[in-house]
Amino acid sequence: MFPRIRIKELRPLNLEGGYLIDGFPSVGFTSAIATESMIHTSKFELAGIIDSDIFPPISIIKDGKPNYPTRIFVNEDLKVGVFLSYLTLERSLHRVVAKTMLKWAKKHKIRLIVSSVAIKSSDGNEKMMAVGSTDSAREKMKETGLDVLEHGTVPGIPGMLLNEGSMTEQDVIVIIFHTDGKGPDFKSSAQLCMAMSKLIPGASCDIPSLQQEAEKAEVMIKEAEEESRHLKDSMYR
């Protein structure tokens, strides 16, 4: 039996023909940090929450206010939705999260889903690459100058988005970036944010403020991860 993931939208949304960004952390925190930077720079608003009985029961406190750790932000002028999460999910949840994301994209007639995955690297200087689920997604990659990954593997939520997208003709682009997996990787976050903004017209990244956001987001994600671990330990003893 698959775990159920609930999405609660706080208001009606109009994203037809637009974009969805997958902001779940993979290796390190780069994906979540880059996504958070874009949200702050391009004036996104909270539009929904994502929850499940199998998510750790945690509230993220920001500016004195409680927040669900996994939320949906939207900029309707740009027609962009973002799934932003401070939770590093177990592998057993990757399939159901990806399918939930695809179902939501179909409901809102999203044209392109943009995801990302990290490859551990000692120096992080390797060039970014990308994979597209469809011919039109691959054409979009070429237009923005992203190199194509010809051979390799893409794990987790991004890998499932690619597989399912190829079967349903949903455009998905997964950006592959390099990181050392330690600390708030400012360089990788900035590169990823810039790559995403090339794929999504009108979206932008405030690079000077990105380092500050990277440090704040890293603290939040690490705290959520640590709390989740303690909760699991106490629940399954």
Secondary structure, 3 states (H helix, E strand, C coil): CCCCEEEEECCCCCCCCCEEEEECCCCCCHHHHHHHHHHHHCCCEEEEEEEECCCCCCCEEECCEEECCEEEEEECCCCEEEEEECCCCCHHHHHHHHHHHHHHHHHCCCCEEEEEEEEECCCCCCCCEEEECCHHHHHHHHHCCCEECCCCCCCHHHHHHHHHHHHHCCEEEEEEEEECCCCCCHHHHHHHHHHHHHHCCCCCCCHHHHHHHHHHHHHHHHHHHHHHHHHHHHHCC
